Amino acid sequence: MSSEDGRGTTILPLLQKALDSPSAELRASAGENVALIHEARLNLGVTDEDATTTQKRFRKGSWDGTEFEVLVDEVSQRMAELAQESGHHMSKKDKKRQRSTFREFMATLVDDEPPSETVIFRGGTLELSTWKEIKQLGAIRRCCQGAFMLQLSYNVTLHEIFDADMKILNNNDGMSSYEKRMFMSKNSAASKMKDREMAKDRKKRSNQKNQFLDADGEDI
């Protein structure tokens, strides 16, 4: 296995085993990671944004002709089975969810189609079209929990991660009086968060200024 293969390929055998786990959550997580690895693999060496699906498939990112070709074929077959699961050991709701989830994974793994997820905000939407963004979103949601929407509205780092338009996320049209008090009053969590960010910026600028003034002639 060459150093160019990356970490993703080293865990493919583990993900293959996880697809047979009795845990539906673990199976779904394994499938999502396989889709993420394929997405990253497909883009290896592709610099032309207008490249066709066929061109991408037969470039460096393809599994064809590599030592992983058989393994990926086996993983694809297993995921196809999970996308059509009809056994009696699962509830109808769980089977429906699994089928839908694995069909999305298969669309990427077999047809190189990007995923799609929409986060709806008051006044706009955030469109995600890569497994990388979707996994980032899931991790941030778990971390922020109830404060997720607030963080996504005012956290500059998250705006950069998802290439989000802050003006749209902070569109206040249509807010109820209660929501305006919650998000726009001086005592709201949003206002307090803004104050903390501004205080950090002021402290950072002050430290930079002090470092410049304290520096001797040689440092300057």
VMD Tcl script that draws the C-alpha trace (Angstrom):
set ca {
  {0.00 0.00 0.00}
  {1.63 3.28 -1.09}
  {1.84 6.44 0.98}
  {-0.35 8.20 -1.59}
  {-3.35 6.04 -0.74}
  {-4.10 8.02 2.41}
  {-5.77 7.05 5.65}
  {-9.18 6.51 4.07}
  {-8.12 3.40 2.20}
  {-6.51 1.86 5.30}
  {-9.85 1.74 7.12}
  {-11.89 0.37 4.21}
  {-11.64 -3.22 5.55}
  {-12.91 -2.02 8.95}
  {-15.80 -0.20 7.32}
  {-16.63 -3.34 5.34}
  {-16.93 -5.31 8.60}
  {-19.01 -2.53 10.18}
  {-21.55 -2.86 7.36}
  {-22.43 -6.28 8.84}
  {-22.87 -4.90 12.35}
  {-26.19 -5.55 14.14}
  {-26.22 -1.83 14.97}
  {-28.16 0.18 12.37}
  {-26.37 3.34 13.49}
  {-22.94 1.77 12.99}
  {-23.93 0.45 9.54}
  {-25.12 3.89 8.50}
  {-21.96 5.53 9.83}
  {-19.80 3.03 7.95}
  {-21.72 3.63 4.72}
  {-21.40 7.38 5.08}
  {-17.64 7.10 5.59}
  {-17.30 4.88 2.52}
  {-19.16 7.52 0.51}
  {-16.89 10.22 1.96}
  {-13.74 8.25 1.06}
  {-15.02 7.64 -2.47}
  {-15.84 11.34 -2.84}
  {-12.31 12.30 -1.80}
  {-10.77 9.55 -3.93}
  {-12.72 10.62 -6.99}
  {-11.36 14.14 -6.76}
  {-7.71 13.11 -6.51}
  {-5.81 14.75 -9.31}
  {-8.90 16.42 -10.77}
  {-8.23 20.12 -11.26}
  {-10.77 20.85 -13.98}
  {-14.11 21.75 -12.37}
  {-15.87 21.12 -15.66}
  {-14.55 17.57 -15.99}
  {-17.26 15.06 -16.85}
  {-18.17 12.10 -14.66}
  {-16.49 9.73 -17.14}
  {-13.29 11.78 -17.12}
  {-13.24 11.78 -13.33}
  {-13.89 8.05 -13.08}
  {-10.87 7.14 -15.21}
  {-8.43 9.57 -13.67}
  {-6.24 9.08 -10.61}
  {-9.23 8.92 -8.27}
  {-10.70 5.79 -9.83}
  {-10.67 2.45 -7.98}
  {-10.43 0.62 -11.30}
  {-7.22 -1.35 -11.66}
  {-6.09 -0.67 -8.08}
  {-5.53 -3.11 -5.24}
  {-8.79 -1.86 -3.71}
  {-10.99 -2.62 -6.72}
  {-12.25 -5.98 -5.42}
  {-12.79 -4.66 -1.90}
  {-14.75 -1.65 -3.14}
  {-16.86 -3.93 -5.36}
  {-17.67 -6.11 -2.33}
  {-18.51 -3.05 -0.24}
  {-20.73 -1.74 -3.02}
  {-22.57 -5.06 -3.18}
  {-23.17 -5.09 0.57}
  {-24.39 -1.49 0.54}
  {-26.74 -2.33 -2.34}
  {-28.21 -5.12 -0.17}
  {-28.72 -2.70 2.72}
  {-30.44 -0.29 0.33}
  {-33.01 -3.03 -0.41}
  {-33.26 -4.70 3.01}
  {-36.60 -6.41 3.54}
  {-36.03 -8.68 6.55}
  {-38.39 -8.98 9.50}
  {-35.77 -8.16 12.13}
  {-36.28 -4.43 11.60}
  {-39.31 -2.20 12.02}
  {-40.88 -0.66 8.92}
  {-39.64 2.76 10.01}
  {-36.05 1.56 10.44}
  {-36.07 -0.31 7.12}
  {-37.40 2.77 5.33}
  {-34.72 4.95 6.88}
  {-31.93 2.49 6.04}
  {-33.05 2.06 2.44}
  {-33.21 5.81 1.90}
  {-29.84 6.40 3.55}
  {-27.98 3.69 1.65}
  {-29.51 4.71 -1.66}
  {-27.84 8.08 -1.16}
  {-24.53 6.37 -0.39}
  {-24.88 4.15 -3.46}
  {-25.62 7.14 -5.69}
  {-22.19 8.48 -4.79}
  {-20.33 5.18 -4.76}
  {-21.75 3.81 -8.02}
  {-22.83 6.87 -10.03}
  {-20.53 9.51 -8.50}
  {-23.54 11.68 -7.67}
  {-23.06 14.26 -4.91}
  {-25.33 14.20 -1.86}
  {-27.76 16.97 -1.06}
  {-28.90 18.31 2.28}
  {-30.73 21.53 3.02}
  {-30.75 23.40 6.33}
  {-33.74 25.73 6.43}
  {-33.47 29.13 8.09}
  {-35.93 31.94 8.51}
  {-35.27 33.94 5.35}
  {-33.06 31.45 3.52}
  {-31.48 28.03 3.22}
  {-28.02 26.48 3.48}
  {-27.35 23.97 0.71}
  {-24.79 21.20 1.32}
  {-23.56 19.14 -1.62}
  {-20.61 17.08 -0.33}
  {-20.27 14.30 2.22}
  {-17.50 16.31 3.85}
  {-19.88 19.20 4.56}
  {-22.64 16.86 5.72}
  {-20.33 15.10 8.19}
  {-19.05 18.47 9.44}
  {-22.63 19.61 9.91}
  {-23.50 16.48 11.88}
  {-20.51 16.89 14.19}
  {-21.32 20.56 14.82}
  {-24.97 19.75 15.50}
  {-24.01 17.14 18.09}
  {-21.58 19.55 19.71}
  {-23.86 22.59 19.78}
  {-27.14 20.75 20.34}
  {-29.83 23.35 21.10}
  {-27.49 26.24 20.28}
  {-26.81 25.00 16.74}
  {-28.93 27.57 14.89}
  {-27.56 30.38 17.03}
  {-23.96 29.33 16.39}
  {-24.54 28.94 12.68}
  {-26.09 32.40 12.54}
  {-23.29 34.27 14.30}
  {-20.16 32.10 14.33}
  {-17.81 33.42 11.64}
  {-15.80 30.18 11.60}
  {-18.90 28.18 10.69}
  {-19.73 30.67 7.96}
  {-16.30 30.03 6.46}
  {-16.61 26.25 6.78}
  {-19.93 26.13 4.94}
  {-19.34 29.17 2.74}
  {-22.56 30.61 4.17}
  {-23.96 34.08 3.56}
  {-24.17 35.75 6.96}
  {-26.71 38.31 5.72}
  {-29.13 35.55 4.77}
  {-28.60 33.60 7.99}
  {-29.25 36.75 10.00}
  {-32.32 37.83 8.07}
  {-34.73 38.93 10.80}
  {-37.81 39.42 8.61}
  {-40.82 37.59 9.94}
  {-39.49 37.08 13.47}
  {-42.09 37.11 16.19}
  {-41.77 39.53 19.11}
  {-40.62 36.66 21.32}
  {-37.95 35.59 18.81}
  {-36.69 39.16 18.50}
  {-36.30 39.34 22.27}
  {-34.52 35.99 22.28}
  {-32.12 36.79 19.45}
  {-31.87 40.59 19.18}
  {-32.21 42.12 22.65}
  {-29.12 43.26 24.57}
  {-29.57 40.41 27.02}
  {-30.06 37.71 24.39}
  {-27.56 34.90 23.91}
  {-26.83 36.22 20.42}
  {-25.97 39.70 21.71}
  {-23.81 38.27 24.46}
  {-21.99 36.13 21.92}
  {-21.34 39.17 19.74}
  {-20.02 41.06 22.77}
  {-17.63 38.23 23.61}
  {-16.35 38.11 20.03}
  {-15.81 41.87 20.00}
  {-13.99 41.71 23.34}
  {-11.69 38.99 21.97}
  {-10.95 41.10 18.89}
  {-10.16 44.17 21.03}
  {-7.87 42.14 23.27}
  {-6.10 40.67 20.25}
  {-5.54 44.11 18.70}
  {-4.33 45.46 22.03}
  {-1.82 42.61 22.42}
  {-0.53 43.14 18.91}
  {-0.13 46.87 19.57}
  {1.71 46.24 22.85}
  {4.05 43.75 21.21}
  {4.91 46.34 18.56}
  {5.54 49.10 21.14}
  {7.63 46.81 23.36}
  {9.81 45.61 20.51}
  {13.32 47.03 20.32}
  {14.78 48.57 17.19}
  {16.23 45.30 15.91}
  {12.92 43.52 16.06}
  {11.23 46.35 14.17}
}
mol new
graphics top color blue
foreach p $ca { graphics top sphere $p radius 0.5 }
foreach p [lrange $ca 0 end-1] q [lrange $ca 1 end] { graphics top cylinder $p $q radius 0.2 }
display resetview
